Amino acid sequence: MSRSGNAVDAQTILDAAVGMLEEGGIAGFSMRGLADRIGVAVTSIYWHVGGRDALFDSLTDRLRDEMAALPTDGATPIERITALARAQRTMLIDRQHLLAVANARHRARTLFVPVQQHLATELAGLGITGDHAALALRSIEVHVISFALMQFSSLRGDKNDVADASAWTDDWLDRELAEALRSPTDYDAVFEYGLSALLASLC
């Protein structure tokens, strides 16, 4: 029971921990701060979820379950892979703080196993198996994960992703290209372009 009289359970504690991590990252997280946020004694948190490491493991497990439940909508393997890739990228951007937790617990690789299994199933539906499937699967995952990390960095940073204007002057042969590169990166468009090109190679 919290100091406010509301019931406290493991899910309430985990939800509050997620909020703390979103606001201050791992560096700003403490069990004392979490207890104060919920309005309970620290011992109550230990009773429900264990210590810091156990709590972080529970958050990683929950994120892995969310990964396993990502949508794979579509009438064809390519459509389902596309839907999965888009959903995974969005989740990684939204859950970067939890990805950092998984890294801290040396469990980041396990997060992606459910997605990889879904991809393997869809690739098999295209007749792609063995070494070829492993290469295709890893290429898709690298595309998705690297784009999520780049976009998250741009959202947190100063958005300084515009090309150096001095390198792309108006007398450049392709003026439309020079003008376009002076604009901020449209990560959605670049992601979709790269994903379409990658998946086209599988057909």
Z-matrix of the N, CA and C atoms (Angstrom, degrees):
N
C 1 1.463
C 2 1.540 1 108.89
N 3 1.342 2 116.26 1 132.33
C 4 1.458 3 119.91 2 178.26
C 5 1.517 4 110.64 3 -79.65
N 6 1.334 5 116.00 4 170.59
C 7 1.462 6 119.82 5 179.60
C 8 1.529 7 111.53 6 -64.22
N 9 1.361 8 115.63 7 -23.56
C 10 1.460 9 119.41 8 178.86
C 11 1.522 10 111.77 9 -81.57
N 12 1.341 11 116.73 10 -6.29
C 13 1.449 12 120.22 11 179.63
C 14 1.513 13 114.26 12 94.93
N 15 1.352 14 117.03 13 -4.57
C 16 1.461 15 120.19 14 179.41
C 17 1.528 16 110.47 15 -81.97
N 18 1.316 17 115.82 16 146.20
C 19 1.460 18 120.14 17 178.79
C 20 1.522 19 110.51 18 -66.61
N 21 1.317 20 115.92 19 141.21
C 22 1.460 21 121.68 20 178.56
C 23 1.516 22 108.26 21 -117.77
N 24 1.328 23 116.13 22 131.48
C 25 1.452 24 120.55 23 176.76
C 26 1.525 25 108.63 24 -134.60
N 27 1.310 26 116.41 25 -178.64
C 28 1.463 27 120.73 26 -175.85
C 29 1.522 28 111.87 27 -61.24
N 30 1.337 29 117.48 28 -41.22
C 31 1.458 30 120.25 29 -178.13
C 32 1.526 31 111.24 30 -65.95
N 33 1.318 32 117.23 31 -38.74
C 34 1.465 33 120.48 32 177.13
C 35 1.521 34 110.45 33 -61.74
N 36 1.313 35 116.01 34 -41.89
C 37 1.466 36 120.94 35 179.46
C 38 1.519 37 110.65 36 -65.52
N 39 1.330 38 116.87 37 -44.33
C 40 1.465 39 120.35 38 -179.61
C 41 1.526 40 111.02 39 -64.97
N 42 1.323 41 117.11 40 -40.57
C 43 1.466 42 120.44 41 177.70
C 44 1.526 43 110.94 42 -61.20
N 45 1.323 44 116.35 43 -42.24
C 46 1.465 45 120.37 44 179.03
C 47 1.525 46 110.64 45 -66.36
N 48 1.326 47 116.50 46 -37.51
C 49 1.470 48 120.43 47 178.06
C 50 1.519 49 110.88 48 -63.54
N 51 1.328 50 116.52 49 -40.14
C 52 1.468 51 120.59 50 177.26
C 53 1.525 52 110.08 51 -60.20
N 54 1.333 53 116.54 52 -43.61
C 55 1.457 54 119.80 53 178.21
C 56 1.517 55 112.77 54 -60.77
N 57 1.309 56 116.51 55 -41.65
C 58 1.465 57 120.25 56 178.04
C 59 1.520 58 111.86 57 -63.66
N 60 1.326 59 116.02 58 -41.84
C 61 1.461 60 120.65 59 -178.42
C 62 1.526 61 110.77 60 -68.53
N 63 1.327 62 116.94 61 -35.23
C 64 1.461 63 120.23 62 177.26
C 65 1.525 64 110.57 63 -63.64
N 66 1.310 65 115.97 64 -37.02
C 67 1.466 66 120.81 65 -175.86
C 68 1.525 67 113.23 66 -81.53
N 69 1.333 68 116.98 67 -40.20
C 70 1.462 69 118.66 68 -172.69
C 71 1.498 70 116.36 69 -127.82
N 72 1.354 71 116.92 70 1.13
C 73 1.453 72 119.48 71 -178.63
C 74 1.525 73 111.51 72 67.62
N 75 1.331 74 114.92 73 -174.53
C 76 1.458 75 119.43 74 -179.37
C 77 1.531 76 111.18 75 -64.48
N 78 1.337 77 115.33 76 -35.93
C 79 1.470 78 118.90 77 -178.08
C 80 1.523 79 111.81 78 -62.53
N 81 1.328 80 117.18 79 -29.67
C 82 1.448 81 120.39 80 -177.98
C 83 1.518 82 113.97 81 -96.19
N 84 1.338 83 115.77 82 8.51
C 85 1.465 84 119.51 83 -176.36
C 86 1.523 85 110.99 84 -97.08
N 87 1.326 86 115.39 85 137.66
C 88 1.468 87 120.53 86 172.65
C 89 1.519 88 108.16 87 -149.09
N 90 1.308 89 116.11 88 151.64
C 91 1.461 90 120.31 89 178.28
C 92 1.534 91 110.49 90 -65.47
N 93 1.327 92 117.10 91 -35.70
C 94 1.461 93 120.77 92 177.52
C 95 1.530 94 110.36 93 -64.17
N 96 1.339 95 115.48 94 -44.12
C 97 1.455 96 119.28 95 178.53
C 98 1.513 97 111.87 96 -63.67
N 99 1.332 98 116.32 97 -37.99
C 100 1.461 99 120.76 98 178.22
C 101 1.531 100 110.37 99 -64.66
N 102 1.317 101 116.07 100 -43.00
C 103 1.467 102 120.15 101 178.85
C 104 1.523 103 110.87 102 -61.59
N 105 1.336 104 116.24 103 -42.81
C 106 1.461 105 120.20 104 178.87
C 107 1.524 106 110.96 105 -64.61
N 108 1.313 107 116.41 106 -37.43
C 109 1.465 108 120.98 107 -179.09
C 110 1.528 109 110.72 108 -63.17
N 111 1.318 110 116.83 109 -40.77
C 112 1.451 111 121.46 110 -177.58
C 113 1.528 112 111.05 111 -83.64
N 114 1.328 113 116.10 112 -29.75
C 115 1.454 114 120.56 113 -177.18
C 116 1.503 115 113.00 114 89.82
N 117 1.353 116 115.14 115 37.95
C 118 1.462 117 119.97 116 178.79
C 119 1.522 118 109.09 117 -131.59
N 120 1.313 119 116.27 118 170.79
C 121 1.457 120 120.64 119 173.85
C 122 1.524 121 109.32 120 -77.12
N 123 1.314 122 116.79 121 151.68
C 124 1.463 123 120.95 122 178.75
C 125 1.524 124 110.54 123 -57.90
N 126 1.328 125 116.16 124 -35.06
C 127 1.466 126 119.38 125 -179.56
C 128 1.521 127 112.06 126 -62.09
N 129 1.324 128 116.79 127 -28.82
C 130 1.464 129 120.56 128 178.04
C 131 1.526 130 110.63 129 -66.65
N 132 1.322 131 116.82 130 -38.16
C 133 1.464 132 120.55 131 177.72
C 134 1.520 133 110.01 132 -66.04
N 135 1.316 134 116.23 133 -44.04
C 136 1.464 135 119.49 134 178.48
C 137 1.533 136 110.97 135 -61.78
N 138 1.303 137 116.39 136 -35.41
C 139 1.462 138 120.30 137 -179.97
C 140 1.527 139 111.04 138 -65.25
N 141 1.333 140 117.03 139 -41.63
C 142 1.465 141 121.30 140 -174.23
C 143 1.535 142 113.83 141 -84.51
N 144 1.335 143 117.08 142 -39.40
C 145 1.474 144 118.36 143 -173.90
C 146 1.524 145 113.74 144 -127.77
N 147 1.321 146 118.63 145 -5.53
C 148 1.456 147 120.46 146 -177.67
C 149 1.517 148 110.93 147 89.69
N 150 1.324 149 115.92 148 -164.60
C 151 1.458 150 121.91 149 -178.87
C 152 1.516 151 112.91 150 -78.21
N 153 1.320 152 115.07 151 -172.08
C 154 1.473 153 121.78 152 -176.91
C 155 1.523 154 111.74 153 -57.15
N 156 1.347 155 117.53 154 -47.09
C 157 1.460 156 120.22 155 -178.45
C 158 1.527 157 111.44 156 -63.03
N 159 1.328 158 116.57 157 -42.50
C 160 1.462 159 120.19 158 178.98
C 161 1.518 160 110.74 159 -64.98
N 162 1.323 161 116.58 160 -39.02
C 163 1.462 162 120.49 161 177.94
C 164 1.528 163 110.42 162 -63.17
N 165 1.340 164 116.67 163 -45.64
C 166 1.464 165 120.44 164 179.22
C 167 1.536 166 111.12 165 -63.26
N 168 1.327 167 116.24 166 -37.55
C 169 1.463 168 119.39 167 177.10
C 170 1.528 169 110.82 168 -64.43
N 171 1.326 170 117.33 169 -38.57
C 172 1.458 171 120.94 170 178.19
C 173 1.523 172 111.10 171 -65.26
N 174 1.329 173 117.22 172 -38.75
C 175 1.460 174 120.89 173 176.80
C 176 1.523 175 110.67 174 -65.42
N 177 1.324 176 116.85 175 -39.09
C 178 1.463 177 120.79 176 177.82
C 179 1.523 178 110.68 177 -65.59
N 180 1.324 179 116.55 178 -42.03
C 181 1.465 180 120.19 179 177.89
C 182 1.528 181 111.10 180 -61.71
N 183 1.310 182 116.17 181 -40.06
C 184 1.462 183 119.97 182 -179.25
C 185 1.521 184 110.95 183 -67.45
N 186 1.328 185 116.72 184 -38.67
C 187 1.459 186 120.11 185 177.37
C 188 1.530 187 110.70 186 -66.37
N 189 1.327 188 116.27 187 -38.59
C 190 1.464 189 120.11 188 177.52
C 191 1.531 190 110.76 189 -62.45
N 192 1.330 191 116.84 190 -39.39
C 193 1.461 192 120.41 191 177.05
C 194 1.527 193 110.95 192 -63.98
N 195 1.338 194 116.72 193 -37.69
C 196 1.462 195 120.34 194 177.20
C 197 1.527 196 110.46 195 -65.54
N 198 1.323 197 116.08 196 -38.86
C 199 1.467 198 119.92 197 177.07
C 200 1.525 199 110.76 198 -61.87
N 201 1.320 200 116.16 199 -40.62
C 202 1.462 201 120.74 200 -179.12
C 203 1.522 202 111.63 201 -65.68
N 204 1.336 203 116.78 202 -25.53
C 205 1.462 204 121.25 203 -176.29
C 206 1.526 205 113.09 204 -97.00
N 207 1.328 206 118.40 205 7.58
C 208 1.464 207 120.30 206 179.25
C 209 1.528 208 110.39 207 -60.07
N 210 1.328 209 117.36 208 144.19
C 211 1.470 210 120.15 209 -176.43
C 212 1.524 211 112.78 210 -69.40
N 213 1.306 212 115.03 211 142.99
C 214 1.471 213 121.75 212 175.31
C 215 1.528 214 107.54 213 -128.71
N 216 1.317 215 115.93 214 56.41
C 217 1.456 216 121.32 215 -177.26
C 218 1.522 217 110.78 216 -77.51
N 219 1.321 218 115.79 217 149.43
C 220 1.453 219 120.45 218 176.71
C 221 1.512 220 111.75 219 142.03
N 222 1.331 221 114.97 220 157.45
C 223 1.465 222 120.31 221 -177.52
C 224 1.517 223 112.70 222 -89.66
N 225 1.335 224 117.39 223 -15.33
C 226 1.461 225 121.28 224 -177.36
C 227 1.526 226 109.47 225 -130.14
N 228 1.333 227 117.69 226 162.77
C 229 1.469 228 119.60 227 176.57
C 230 1.526 229 112.95 228 -56.80
N 231 1.326 230 117.80 229 -41.08
C 232 1.467 231 121.14 230 -179.62
C 233 1.524 232 110.29 231 -63.53
N 234 1.322 233 117.48 232 -42.62
C 235 1.464 234 120.80 233 178.78
C 236 1.523 235 110.67 234 -64.21
N 237 1.322 236 116.74 235 -39.18
C 238 1.462 237 119.60 236 -179.18
C 239 1.520 238 111.26 237 -71.76
N 240 1.323 239 117.97 238 -37.97
C 241 1.466 240 121.18 239 176.05
C 242 1.529 241 109.72 240 -63.55
N 243 1.324 242 116.26 241 -42.01
C 244 1.462 243 120.92 242 178.76
C 245 1.524 244 111.01 243 -60.55
N 246 1.337 245 116.34 244 -46.17
C 247 1.466 246 120.47 245 179.55
C 248 1.523 247 111.10 246 -62.29
N 249 1.314 248 116.51 247 -41.53
C 250 1.463 249 120.89 248 -179.52
C 251 1.521 250 110.84 249 -66.19
N 252 1.336 251 116.88 250 -43.05
C 253 1.462 252 120.64 251 -179.52
C 254 1.526 253 110.84 252 -62.86
N 255 1.310 254 116.74 253 -43.60
C 256 1.468 255 119.91 254 178.95
C 257 1.522 256 111.27 255 -62.74
N 258 1.331 257 116.25 256 -45.23
C 259 1.457 258 120.52 257 -177.93
C 260 1.527 259 111.16 258 -65.88
N 261 1.324 260 117.10 259 -39.25
C 262 1.466 261 120.09 260 179.68
C 263 1.521 262 110.79 261 -65.63
N 264 1.313 263 116.96 262 -42.99
C 265 1.468 264 120.23 263 178.87
C 266 1.521 265 110.77 264 -59.88
N 267 1.322 266 117.16 265 -45.98
C 268 1.460 267 120.90 266 179.13
C 269 1.528 268 111.06 267 -60.87
N 270 1.328 269 115.94 268 -43.95
C 271 1.460 270 119.17 269 -179.64
C 272 1.522 271 111.47 270 -63.85
N 273 1.314 272 117.82 271 -41.23
C 274 1.462 273 120.38 272 -179.23
C 275 1.522 274 111.48 273 -64.62
N 276 1.326 275 117.03 274 -36.48
C 277 1.463 276 120.43 275 177.19
C 278 1.526 277 109.73 276 -67.24
N 279 1.330 278 115.60 277 -44.48
C 280 1.469 279 120.33 278 -178.00
C 281 1.531 280 112.76 279 -71.20
N 282 1.335 281 117.29 280 -25.47
C 283 1.466 282 120.84 281 -173.45
C 284 1.529 283 112.48 282 -116.52
N 285 1.329 284 116.81 283 29.57
C 286 1.460 285 119.61 284 -177.84
C 287 1.522 286 111.95 285 -57.36
N 288 1.320 287 116.70 286 -36.61
C 289 1.462 288 120.37 287 -179.51
C 290 1.524 289 111.17 288 -64.11
N 291 1.348 290 116.99 289 -33.63
C 292 1.464 291 119.81 290 178.34
C 293 1.524 292 111.12 291 -78.47
N 294 1.312 293 116.96 292 -30.26
C 295 1.467 294 119.75 293 174.63
C 296 1.528 295 109.50 294 -63.35
N 297 1.326 296 116.18 295 -37.87
C 298 1.465 297 120.09 296 177.06
C 299 1.524 298 110.68 297 -64.04
N 300 1.324 299 116.51 298 -37.52
C 301 1.470 300 120.75 299 177.17
C 302 1.523 301 109.91 300 -63.10
N 303 1.334 302 116.64 301 -45.75
C 304 1.464 303 120.65 302 179.23
C 305 1.523 304 110.82 303 -61.36
N 306 1.332 305 116.71 304 -38.82
C 307 1.463 306 120.18 305 176.53
C 308 1.523 307 110.98 306 -62.95
N 309 1.319 308 115.71 307 -41.53
C 310 1.462 309 119.98 308 -179.44
C 311 1.519 310 111.41 309 -63.46
N 312 1.323 311 116.86 310 -29.37
C 313 1.467 312 121.85 311 179.43
C 314 1.526 313 111.29 312 -95.05
N 315 1.350 314 117.54 313 7.26
C 316 1.468 315 123.58 314 179.41
C 317 1.539 316 111.38 315 57.46
N 318 1.343 317 115.49 316 39.84
C 319 1.456 318 119.91 317 -178.39
C 320 1.529 319 112.32 318 -127.13
N 321 1.330 320 117.05 319 14.59
C 322 1.464 321 119.50 320 -176.21
C 323 1.532 322 112.00 321 -60.58
N 324 1.327 323 117.12 322 -38.25
C 325 1.461 324 119.48 323 -177.30
C 326 1.528 325 111.85 324 -62.48
N 327 1.314 326 116.83 325 -34.24
C 328 1.462 327 119.21 326 -177.93
C 329 1.517 328 112.07 327 -67.87
N 330 1.333 329 116.84 328 -22.81
C 331 1.461 330 119.85 329 -179.67
C 332 1.517 331 112.13 330 -61.60
N 333 1.316 332 116.21 331 -33.39
C 334 1.458 333 120.12 332 -170.86
C 335 1.522 334 113.50 333 -91.46
N 336 1.316 335 117.09 334 -4.66
C 337 1.468 336 119.80 335 -178.72
C 338 1.528 337 112.74 336 -58.23
N 339 1.346 338 119.67 337 -46.33
C 340 1.465 339 118.38 338 179.63
C 341 1.523 340 113.20 339 -59.53
N 342 1.332 341 116.73 340 -40.70
C 343 1.468 342 120.28 341 178.59
C 344 1.525 343 110.16 342 -65.33
N 345 1.318 344 116.04 343 -42.66
C 346 1.463 345 119.87 344 179.39
C 347 1.523 346 111.31 345 -61.61
N 348 1.321 347 116.50 346 -37.56
C 349 1.467 348 119.69 347 178.72
C 350 1.526 349 111.31 348 -66.89
N 351 1.332 350 116.31 349 -40.16
C 352 1.468 351 119.70 350 175.13
C 353 1.528 352 110.64 351 -61.67
N 354 1.319 353 116.22 352 -44.83
C 355 1.468 354 120.68 353 179.93
C 356 1.524 355 110.88 354 -61.77
N 357 1.328 356 116.77 355 -42.92
C 358 1.461 357 120.64 356 -179.77
C 359 1.528 358 111.01 357 -60.21
N 360 1.326 359 115.92 358 -39.58
C 361 1.467 360 120.24 359 178.97
C 362 1.522 361 110.70 360 -64.04
N 363 1.320 362 116.67 361 -44.60
C 364 1.463 363 120.14 362 -178.86
C 365 1.529 364 111.44 363 -69.51
N 366 1.320 365 116.84 364 -37.74
C 367 1.468 366 120.06 365 177.46
C 368 1.527 367 110.42 366 -63.87
N 369 1.323 368 116.60 367 -38.89
C 370 1.465 369 120.07 368 177.01
C 371 1.520 370 110.36 369 -61.57
N 372 1.338 371 116.19 370 -34.58
C 373 1.450 372 120.19 371 176.85
C 374 1.509 373 113.01 372 -65.12
N 375 1.330 374 116.31 373 -21.75
C 376 1.466 375 121.80 374 175.55
C 377 1.527 376 111.62 375 -91.85
N 378 1.324 377 116.12 376 1.95
C 379 1.460 378 120.29 377 -178.00
C 380 1.507 379 113.36 378 81.78
N 381 1.343 380 116.70 379 16.77
C 382 1.464 381 121.49 380 -177.78
C 383 1.525 382 108.12 381 -104.21
N 384 1.328 383 116.55 382 116.18
C 385 1.459 384 121.81 383 -177.89
C 386 1.525 385 109.88 384 -137.54
N 387 1.329 386 115.71 385 179.56
C 388 1.461 387 121.17 386 174.15
C 389 1.516 388 114.00 387 60.46
N 390 1.333 389 115.91 388 -141.93
C 391 1.461 390 121.77 389 -177.23
C 392 1.520 391 111.69 390 -60.36
N 393 1.339 392 115.77 391 -38.77
C 394 1.460 393 119.77 392 179.64
C 395 1.523 394 110.35 393 -61.81
N 396 1.331 395 117.50 394 -42.17
C 397 1.454 396 121.44 395 178.88
C 398 1.528 397 111.05 396 -64.87
N 399 1.333 398 116.37 397 -40.30
C 400 1.468 399 119.90 398 179.43
C 401 1.530 400 110.64 399 -62.02
N 402 1.336 401 116.33 400 -42.87
C 403 1.468 402 120.55 401 179.53
C 404 1.527 403 110.58 402 -65.74
N 405 1.332 404 116.72 403 -43.91
C 406 1.463 405 120.55 404 179.86
C 407 1.525 406 110.81 405 -64.25
N 408 1.321 407 116.28 406 -45.16
C 409 1.465 408 121.27 407 -179.34
C 410 1.528 409 110.62 408 -60.18
N 411 1.321 410 116.43 409 -47.17
C 412 1.463 411 119.50 410 -179.01
C 413 1.523 412 111.50 411 -66.31
N 414 1.327 413 117.32 412 -35.97
C 415 1.463 414 120.23 413 178.40
C 416 1.520 415 110.98 414 -63.34
N 417 1.323 416 116.63 415 -42.74
C 418 1.464 417 120.74 416 178.44
C 419 1.516 418 110.45 417 -63.70
N 420 1.323 419 116.76 418 -46.35
C 421 1.465 420 120.47 419 -178.27
C 422 1.529 421 111.91 420 -65.49
N 423 1.317 422 117.70 421 -40.00
C 424 1.466 423 120.25 422 177.68
C 425 1.527 424 110.02 423 -63.07
N 426 1.320 425 116.56 424 -41.65
C 427 1.464 426 120.43 425 178.40
C 428 1.524 427 110.35 426 -60.47
N 429 1.311 428 116.90 427 -48.76
C 430 1.464 429 121.39 428 -177.00
C 431 1.529 430 111.06 429 -65.76
N 432 1.318 431 116.85 430 -51.37
C 433 1.469 432 120.63 431 -174.04
C 434 1.522 433 111.61 432 -67.16
N 435 1.339 434 117.46 433 -42.91
C 436 1.465 435 119.75 434 -178.87
C 437 1.521 436 111.11 435 -65.44
N 438 1.330 437 117.23 436 -38.50
C 439 1.460 438 119.44 437 177.87
C 440 1.521 439 111.19 438 -66.34
N 441 1.328 440 116.98 439 -39.68
C 442 1.462 441 119.99 440 178.71
C 443 1.525 442 110.44 441 -61.96
N 444 1.324 443 116.80 442 -43.42
C 445 1.460 444 120.81 443 -179.96
C 446 1.521 445 111.72 444 -65.93
N 447 1.341 446 116.43 445 -41.96
C 448 1.463 447 119.96 446 179.04
C 449 1.522 448 111.15 447 -64.38
N 450 1.335 449 116.55 448 -44.01
C 451 1.453 450 119.20 449 -178.24
C 452 1.518 451 110.98 450 -68.54
N 453 1.318 452 117.38 451 -38.86
C 454 1.455 453 119.82 452 178.33
C 455 1.523 454 110.35 453 -63.16
N 456 1.316 455 116.73 454 -40.12
C 457 1.462 456 120.48 455 178.51
C 458 1.523 457 110.75 456 -63.23
N 459 1.329 458 116.53 457 -39.30
C 460 1.460 459 119.97 458 -179.87
C 461 1.521 460 111.21 459 -68.32
N 462 1.334 461 117.30 460 -34.56
C 463 1.455 462 120.93 461 179.14
C 464 1.524 463 111.24 462 -68.51
N 465 1.334 464 116.48 463 -33.28
C 466 1.467 465 120.94 464 -178.33
C 467 1.516 466 111.98 465 -86.26
N 468 1.335 467 117.04 466 -23.02
C 469 1.457 468 120.68 467 -174.22
C 470 1.507 469 113.29 468 -90.40
N 471 1.347 470 114.25 469 -155.82
C 472 1.463 471 120.27 470 -176.05
C 473 1.524 472 111.67 471 -94.91
N 474 1.336 473 116.72 472 12.39
C 475 1.467 474 122.60 473 179.34
C 476 1.530 475 111.48 474 58.68
N 477 1.326 476 115.55 475 30.38
C 478 1.460 477 120.09 476 -178.64
C 479 1.524 478 109.96 477 -85.23
N 480 1.350 479 114.74 478 62.81
C 481 1.461 480 118.84 479 -179.70
C 482 1.525 481 111.00 480 -115.90
N 483 1.331 482 115.73 481 26.11
C 484 1.453 483 121.27 482 177.33
C 485 1.523 484 108.66 483 -93.86
N 486 1.332 485 116.25 484 138.45
C 487 1.453 486 120.03 485 -178.17
C 488 1.526 487 110.87 486 -62.75
N 489 1.326 488 115.94 487 151.61
C 490 1.461 489 122.23 488 176.75
C 491 1.528 490 108.95 489 -61.64
N 492 1.338 491 116.41 490 115.88
C 493 1.466 492 120.38 491 -176.02
C 494 1.525 493 112.21 492 -59.90
N 495 1.331 494 116.97 493 -32.21
C 496 1.468 495 119.81 494 -177.95
C 497 1.523 496 112.12 495 -67.31
N 498 1.324 497 117.01 496 -21.86
C 499 1.463 498 120.39 497 -179.43
C 500 1.523 499 112.03 498 -86.81
N 501 1.337 500 117.19 499 -14.46
C 502 1.468 501 121.31 500 -177.43
C 503 1.525 502 109.26 501 -128.74
N 504 1.319 503 115.29 502 73.17
C 505 1.460 504 121.65 503 -177.34
C 506 1.524 505 111.15 504 -78.94
N 507 1.330 506 115.37 505 167.89
C 508 1.465 507 120.42 506 -176.94
C 509 1.525 508 113.19 507 -65.65
N 510 1.341 509 117.00 508 -18.77
C 511 1.464 510 118.24 509 179.66
C 512 1.521 511 112.25 510 -89.03
N 513 1.348 512 116.81 511 5.85
C 514 1.461 513 119.36 512 173.91
C 515 1.514 514 109.29 513 -62.02
N 516 1.333 515 116.53 514 143.81
C 517 1.461 516 121.04 515 -173.84
C 518 1.526 517 112.73 516 -53.52
N 519 1.304 518 116.30 517 -45.06
C 520 1.470 519 121.16 518 179.57
C 521 1.526 520 107.88 519 -101.20
N 522 1.338 521 116.23 520 90.80
C 523 1.460 522 120.51 521 -176.11
C 524 1.523 523 111.92 522 -66.48
N 525 1.318 524 116.54 523 -34.16
C 526 1.467 525 119.72 524 179.37
C 527 1.527 526 110.12 525 -64.60
N 528 1.333 527 115.90 526 -40.04
C 529 1.459 528 120.27 527 176.45
C 530 1.515 529 110.41 528 -62.61
N 531 1.333 530 117.08 529 -47.40
C 532 1.466 531 120.85 530 -178.80
C 533 1.518 532 111.26 531 -58.54
N 534 1.334 533 116.65 532 -42.55
C 535 1.461 534 120.59 533 -179.63
C 536 1.526 535 111.04 534 -67.01
N 537 1.330 536 115.90 535 -41.14
C 538 1.465 537 120.14 536 -179.25
C 539 1.523 538 111.39 537 -63.63
N 540 1.327 539 117.35 538 -38.73
C 541 1.454 540 121.41 539 -177.84
C 542 1.528 541 112.56 540 -74.12
N 543 1.331 542 117.37 541 -10.86
C 544 1.461 543 120.10 542 174.39
C 545 1.529 544 111.22 543 -82.32
N 546 1.325 545 116.04 544 -11.36
C 547 1.457 546 121.02 545 -178.61
C 548 1.530 547 110.16 546 -91.99
N 549 1.339 548 117.67 547 154.67
C 550 1.471 549 120.26 548 176.80
C 551 1.520 550 111.33 549 -59.55
N 552 1.316 551 116.26 550 150.15
C 553 1.460 552 121.77 551 -179.25
C 554 1.519 553 110.87 552 -66.28
N 555 1.326 554 116.00 553 130.81
C 556 1.465 555 121.72 554 172.09
C 557 1.532 556 106.00 555 -90.38
N 558 1.338 557 116.12 556 92.53
C 559 1.451 558 120.01 557 -173.66
C 560 1.522 559 112.54 558 -63.73
N 561 1.320 560 116.88 559 -32.95
C 562 1.461 561 119.52 560 178.67
C 563 1.523 562 110.53 561 -62.68
N 564 1.333 563 115.68 562 -46.52
C 565 1.459 564 120.41 563 -178.53
C 566 1.528 565 111.31 564 -65.58
N 567 1.330 566 116.36 565 -42.16
C 568 1.466 567 119.89 566 -179.50
C 569 1.524 568 110.48 567 -66.82
N 570 1.330 569 116.77 568 -40.13
C 571 1.462 570 120.28 569 177.90
C 572 1.523 571 110.75 570 -60.95
N 573 1.329 572 117.06 571 -47.83
C 574 1.461 573 120.98 572 -178.43
C 575 1.528 574 111.58 573 -64.25
N 576 1.331 575 116.68 574 -38.92
C 577 1.464 576 120.83 575 179.06
C 578 1.530 577 110.01 576 -62.43
N 579 1.325 578 115.89 577 -48.54
C 580 1.460 579 119.91 578 -179.24
C 581 1.521 580 112.75 579 -65.86
N 582 1.332 581 116.57 580 -39.96
C 583 1.463 582 120.32 581 179.89
C 584 1.529 583 110.71 582 -65.15
N 585 1.341 584 116.27 583 -43.49
C 586 1.475 585 119.71 584 179.15
C 587 1.527 586 111.18 585 -62.33
N 588 1.325 587 116.66 586 -42.19
C 589 1.472 588 120.06 587 179.46
C 590 1.522 589 110.94 588 -64.93
N 591 1.327 590 116.00 589 -40.86
C 592 1.461 591 120.67 590 -179.80
C 593 1.520 592 111.14 591 -64.82
N 594 1.323 593 117.00 592 -47.31
C 595 1.454 594 120.22 593 -177.54
C 596 1.522 595 112.50 594 -71.71
N 597 1.333 596 116.61 595 -27.61
C 598 1.472 597 119.42 596 176.78
C 599 1.515 598 111.04 597 -61.98
N 600 1.320 599 116.50 598 -30.14
C 601 1.461 600 120.56 599 -179.29
C 602 1.530 601 111.97 600 -72.63
N 603 1.336 602 116.97 601 -12.59
C 604 1.453 603 120.83 602 -178.56
C 605 1.535 604 112.49 603 -92.28
N 606 1.313 605 116.34 604 -12.92
C 607 1.470 606 120.28 605 -176.05
C 608 1.537 607 111.80 606 -83.89
